[in-house]
């Protein structure tokens, strides 16, 4: 079991997750919208297909941050 802090620019929450769960399953369980912005795992940008990999596939064994960062232009 690992502690995952998930969220976006506005809201974050921590969940205890099985390391064999995919990133997408964790986000959907926590009701985090991952369709906008850039997904990051511990500060590294995720590539296409990475959401269907497990935390164990990334070598995460204790804790991590899984964040959706929306960048907007300021007028």
N, C-alpha and C positions, 0 to 999 in steps of 0.2 A: 504494500500500500504506500502511496506517495501523496504528499500534500501539493495540490495544484492550485495556484492563484490564477483565476480566469476572469476576463472582463474586457472592457473597452476604455475609451477616454473618460467616461462618466462613472461607470459602475464596475466594481471588482468584488469578487468573493472567493473564498478558499473552500476547497472540497477535498475530501480524502477519496482517492481514486485508485483502482487496481491498475498496476503498470501494464497489464495486457489489454486495457481498453484503448480504442483508437482516439486520436485527438478529436475527431468529428463527434464521436459518441459522447465524449466528455462535455464538449461545448453544447450539444443538443440537450443533454441531461440537465445542464446548468442554465438552459434557456438563454444562451449567449448568441447573438446574431454575428455570424462569421462571414456574411456575404458582402459586406462593405469594408473598405479599408484593407490594411495589410496585416496578415497574421504573423505573429512573432512567437517563437519559443525561446525563452531565456535570452531575448534580445536579438536572436538570429531570425531573419526573414525566412518563412516557409516557402517551399517550391510547390508547383502543382503536383498533386498526388500525396503530399505529405500528411494531409489531414486524415488519410486512411491508414496511416502507420500507427503503431502503438507507441506508448511512452517508452517501453522497453527497447523498441527498435532504435530510439534516439539515445539510449543509454541512461535514461532518467531513472533513478532508483530511490531518491529521497524526497526532493521537492523541486518545483519549477514554476515559471510564470508563462502562461499561455494567453497572450493579449491580442486584441484586434485594435489596431491604431488607425484612426481615420484622420487623414491630414487634409485640412481645408485651406484654401487661399484666403487671405485677409484682404478686404477691399479698402 
